[in-house]
Amino acid sequence: MSIEQDRSMNNFERIVFITRMSAIGDVIIASRIIAKLKLNGYFPVLVTSFITEEIAQRIKDLNAYICIDKDLDIRYSFNSQVLIKEHFIQKINNIKTNKNNIYIDLQKTKRSRRAKKIIEKQLHLSFNASYSVNKRILYRIFLIFLSYFCVSQKRNSVIKKITRIHDLQEQLIDKIIKNDKSNISQFITIKPTTLIYNKSFPLPKINYICIFPGASNFIKMWPKESFKELIHFILSRTNADIILCGAKSEEFIGEYLNYPNNKRVLNLIDKTTLGQTLDLIANANYIVSNDSFASHAADAYNKPASVIFGATSPNFGFAPLYEKISIEYENLSCSPCSRHGKSHCRFKNLKCLKSISSENIYSKIKNYF
């Protein structure tokens, strides 16, 4: 059964409400199980935030979503139309199902639990069952705890098997779906769109690399000097153009990386919307990113990439799945030292990031040009 198949005249198995409020990368990861549910005859409804609404709009075959913000403003969308609450309820109630509604909490926080209560109250819904994903938070904390007993920064030769959050979510879904008819291992779950020419930034038509030099915190960021060296290798050894992407707080990095100005480097940091950034990733030849949402977008679009881990670890479960995405991780004994990178390097040298070679990352890139 194709994910594009129209089931509007058929019964769905159930309506499944799925909560993933934040962050952008986590909502992209959730798109996999939304695809899996729809392929197996379920009707998924995503409960998310206004910040991640553009992701919800692009998830393949997601026909309904609800956005809730911290001030309890709510927006309802059904078949790409924003509806008032009463019309949304009517649409949901008109869906033919074989079994009662269920609820899946992929976030498992106070915020997501509050969202469930809001949905129950606002939409007058009850759920036959509720599920939540095991995020292995204690395991992540344990890894950080162990790292603080290290008095040196030795590289571990033994690489732990990564249990990804994707696997944990699919294990949960497998409890609901008895006879799985889907195969989404290489399935593109976010709708790709064609790049639209914009006079303010003339986009390269072919052969470009998207570089995301920023991250949510400093000890998750590969040094700007390393990015600079990588850009030099790309410009001097390939015919590829480079697009720099990122948020407003990363503007200074973009200015540094594009000095002196080069016509083959396009600095779009703080110049694109989330949707435009996704379009750039979807049409790129290669992605270079720190441990951030861009790595999950590359994963969703099956794009080759190099993803750089520093203070955090792929063992936390947020490593991309796609086989052509390279994980750049030094696996030092002092790592991981933080769950979200909100800390500092106690050795004051950021060895976990500075030891990652730009030449090594270039060696992965050159295979695609």
C-alpha positions in Angstrom: 0.0 0.0 0.0 1.4 3.4 -1.0 1.5 6.2 1.5 -0.1 8.4 -1.1 -3.1 6.1 -1.4 -6.4 7.9 -0.6 -8.2 6.1 2.2 -10.9 8.8 2.6 -13.6 6.3 1.5 -12.3 3.5 3.7 -12.3 2.8 7.4 -9.1 3.6 9.3 -8.0 1.2 12.0 -7.8 4.0 14.6 -7.2 7.7 15.1 -3.8 8.1 16.8 -2.9 11.4 18.5 0.9 11.8 18.7 2.5 14.4 20.9 5.9 15.9 20.0 6.1 19.5 20.9 9.7 20.2 20.3 12.4 20.4 19.2 12.6 20.7 15.4 14.8 17.6 15.0 12.6 15.5 17.3 9.5 16.3 15.2 11.4 15.3 12.1 12.3 12.0 13.7 8.6 11.5 14.7 7.7 11.8 11.0 8.9 8.2 10.6 6.3 6.7 12.9 3.6 8.9 11.4 4.4 7.4 8.0 4.4 3.9 9.5 1.0 4.4 11.1 -0.5 5.8 7.9 0.9 3.0 5.8 -0.8 0.5 8.1 -4.2 2.1 7.9 -4.2 4.4 11.0 -5.1 8.1 10.9 -2.3 10.1 12.8 -2.9 13.5 14.3 0.2 15.3 15.4 0.1 17.5 18.5 3.0 20.0 18.2 4.1 23.6 18.8 3.8 26.7 16.6 7.6 26.7 16.2 7.5 23.3 14.5 4.3 23.9 12.4 6.3 24.1 9.2 7.6 20.6 9.8 4.0 19.4 10.5 2.9 20.9 7.2 5.6 19.0 5.3 5.2 15.5 6.9 4.1 13.2 4.1 0.4 12.2 4.3 -0.1 13.9 7.7 -3.7 15.2 7.2 -4.3 16.7 10.6 -2.3 18.5 13.3 -2.8 20.7 16.3 -0.4 23.4 17.5 -0.3 24.5 21.1 1.9 27.2 22.5 2.9 28.1 26.0 0.1 30.6 26.4 -2.4 27.9 25.4 -3.1 29.4 22.0 -4.3 26.6 19.8 -4.4 26.2 16.0 -6.2 23.3 14.3 -5.4 22.1 10.8 -7.1 19.5 8.6 -6.2 18.7 5.0 -4.0 21.9 4.9 -6.8 24.1 6.1 -6.8 26.0 9.4 -10.2 25.3 11.1 -12.0 26.6 14.1 -12.3 24.1 16.9 -15.9 23.1 16.2 -15.1 22.3 12.5 -12.0 20.4 13.4 -14.0 18.3 15.9 -16.6 17.6 13.2 -13.9 16.4 10.8 -12.3 14.1 13.4 -15.7 12.7 14.4 -16.6 12.0 10.7 -13.6 9.7 10.3 -14.7 6.1 10.1 -12.6 3.8 12.4 -12.7 0.2 13.4 -11.4 0.9 17.0 -11.4 3.8 19.5 -8.8 6.6 19.6 -5.4 6.1 21.3 -2.7 8.6 22.4 1.1 8.4 22.0 3.4 10.7 24.0 6.8 10.8 22.3 8.0 13.6 24.6 7.0 12.4 28.0 7.4 15.8 29.8 5.2 18.1 31.8 4.5 20.1 28.7 3.4 17.1 26.7 1.2 15.8 29.5 -0.5 19.2 29.7 -1.1 19.0 25.9 -3.0 15.7 26.4 -5.2 17.2 29.0 -5.9 20.2 26.7 -6.8 17.9 23.8 -9.2 15.9 26.0 -10.9 19.0 27.4 -11.0 21.1 24.2 -12.0 18.3 21.8 -14.1 16.3 24.3 -12.2 13.2 23.5 -11.4 10.1 25.4 -8.7 7.6 24.6 -8.9 3.8 24.7 -5.2 3.6 25.6 -2.2 5.9 26.1 1.4 5.1 25.4 4.7 6.9 26.0 8.1 6.2 24.6 11.1 5.1 26.7 13.6 7.9 26.1 16.3 6.2 28.3 17.0 9.4 30.1 18.5 7.6 33.1 20.9 5.8 30.7 22.0 9.2 29.2 22.6 10.6 32.7 24.5 7.5 33.6 26.9 7.9 30.6 27.5 11.5 31.7 28.1 10.4 35.3 30.7 7.9 34.1 32.6 10.5 32.1 33.2 12.6 35.2 35.4 9.8 36.7 37.8 10.2 33.8 41.0 12.0 34.6 42.3 11.9 31.0 40.9 12.2 27.5 41.7 8.8 25.9 40.0 7.7 22.8 37.9 4.6 23.3 38.6 1.9 20.7 35.4 0.0 21.6 32.3 1.6 19.9 29.1 0.9 21.7 26.1 -0.2 19.6 23.8 2.7 19.2 20.2 2.3 20.2 18.5 5.1 18.3 15.4 7.0 19.4 14.0 5.9 16.0 14.2 2.3 17.2 12.6 3.0 20.5 9.7 4.8 18.9 9.2 2.0 16.3 9.3 -0.6 19.1 6.4 1.3 20.7 4.5 1.4 17.4 5.0 -2.3 16.9 3.0 -2.9 20.1 0.1 -1.1 18.4 0.5 -2.4 14.8 0.1 -6.2 14.8 0.9 -6.9 11.1 3.2 -4.2 9.9 2.9 -3.7 6.1 5.4 -0.9 5.8 9.1 -0.6 5.0 10.3 2.9 5.8 14.0 2.3 6.2 14.8 4.5 3.2 11.5 6.3 2.9 11.5 10.1 2.5 9.1 11.3 5.2 9.3 15.0 4.7 7.9 16.5 1.5 10.8 17.8 -0.7 10.0 21.0 -2.7 11.7 22.7 -5.6 13.9 25.7 -4.7 12.4 29.0 -5.7 14.7 31.6 -7.1 14.9 34.6 -4.9 16.5 37.9 -6.1 18.0 38.6 -2.6 20.0 35.4 -2.7 20.7 33.8 -6.2 20.8 30.1 -5.4 23.2 27.7 -7.2 21.2 25.3 -9.4 23.4 22.3 -9.0 26.4 21.0 -6.9 26.2 22.7 -3.6 26.9 21.8 0.0 24.9 23.1 2.9 27.0 23.9 6.0 25.4 24.5 9.4 28.2 25.8 11.6 26.0 26.5 14.6 24.4 24.5 17.4 22.3 25.2 20.4 25.3 25.4 22.7 29.1 26.1 22.4 30.4 22.7 23.3 28.4 21.1 20.6 30.0 23.4 17.9 32.9 22.3 15.7 35.4 25.2 15.8 34.8 27.9 13.2 38.5 27.6 12.2 37.9 23.9 11.2 34.8 24.9 9.2 37.0 27.6 7.5 39.6 25.0 6.6 36.9 22.6 5.3 35.5 25.4 3.1 39.0 26.1 1.7 39.3 22.4 0.7 35.9 22.3 -1.0 36.5 25.5 -3.0 40.0 24.7 -4.0 39.5 21.0 -4.8 35.9 20.7 -6.2 33.5 22.7 -8.3 30.8 22.7 -5.6 29.3 25.9 -4.2 28.6 26.3 -0.5 25.6 27.6 1.3 25.9 28.7 4.9 22.7 28.2 7.0 21.8 29.0 10.6 20.0 31.2 13.1 20.5 34.9 14.0 22.8 34.0 16.9 25.2 32.5 14.4 25.6 35.5 12.1 29.1 36.3 13.3 30.2 32.8 12.3 28.8 33.3 8.8 30.7 36.5 8.4 33.9 34.9 9.5 33.5 31.9 7.2 32.8 34.1 4.2 35.7 36.5 4.7 37.0 37.5 2.3 33.8 37.3 0.2 33.8 34.5 -2.4 31.1 34.3 -5.1 30.9 30.5 -4.6 29.9 30.9 -0.9 26.4 32.1 -0.2 25.8 33.2 3.4 22.1 32.7 4.2 22.5 32.6 8.0 19.4 34.3 9.4 18.1 34.9 5.9 15.8 31.9 5.4 12.7 30.5 7.0 12.6 27.0 8.4 10.8 25.9 5.3 13.3 27.4 3.0 16.1 25.8 5.0 14.5 22.4 4.5 14.3 23.1 0.8 18.0 23.9 0.7 18.7 20.6 2.5 16.4 18.6 0.3 18.1 19.9 -2.9 21.7 19.8 -1.6 24.4 17.3 -2.7 25.9 17.1 0.8 25.3 18.4 4.3 27.8 19.3 7.1 26.3 19.9 10.5 26.9 19.8 14.2 24.5 17.7 16.3 21.4 19.7 15.3 18.1 19.5 13.5 19.9 19.7 10.1 21.3 16.2 10.6 17.8 14.8 11.1 16.5 16.7 8.0 19.3 15.2 6.0 18.3 11.8 7.3 14.6 12.4 6.4 15.6 13.4 2.9 18.2 10.6 2.5 21.0 13.1 1.9 24.6 12.2 2.4 26.1 14.2 5.3 28.8 14.5 8.0 27.3 15.0 11.5 29.7 16.2 14.2 29.3 15.2 17.8 31.2 16.9 20.7 29.9 17.2 24.2 26.9 15.0 23.3 27.1 11.5 22.0 25.5 9.4 19.3 24.9 6.9 22.1 22.1 9.2 23.4 20.1 7.8 20.5 19.9 10.8 18.2 22.3 9.7 15.5 20.8 9.7 12.0 19.9 6.3 10.3 20.7 6.9 6.7 23.7 4.8 5.7 25.4 7.6 3.7 25.5 9.9 6.8 28.9 9.8 8.5 29.1 10.2 12.3 32.1 12.3 13.2 32.7 11.4 16.9 36.0 11.0 18.7 34.6 8.8 21.4 36.8 10.2 24.2 36.6 8.8 27.7 35.4 12.3 28.9 32.4 12.2 26.5 29.5 12.7 26.8 29.8 15.4 29.4 26.3 17.0 28.9 22.8 16.0 27.8 22.2 19.1 25.7 25.6 20.8 25.5 24.7 23.3 28.3 28.0 23.0 30.1 31.7 23.8 29.7 34.7 21.7 28.9 36.3 20.8 32.3 39.6 20.1 30.5 39.3 23.5 28.9 40.5 22.3 25.5 37.4 21.0 23.6 39.4 18.1 22.4 36.3 16.1 21.4 35.7 18.7 18.7 39.1 20.1 17.9 40.4 16.5 17.2 37.9 16.0 14.4 39.9 16.6 11.2 38.5 18.8 8.4 40.6 16.7 6.0 38.8 13.6 7.1 35.4 15.2 6.6 36.5 16.4 3.2 37.5 12.9 2.3 33.8 11.9 2.7 32.6 14.9 0.7 34.8 14.4 -2.3 33.1 11.1 -3.2 30.0 13.0 -4.2 31.7 15.5 -6.6 
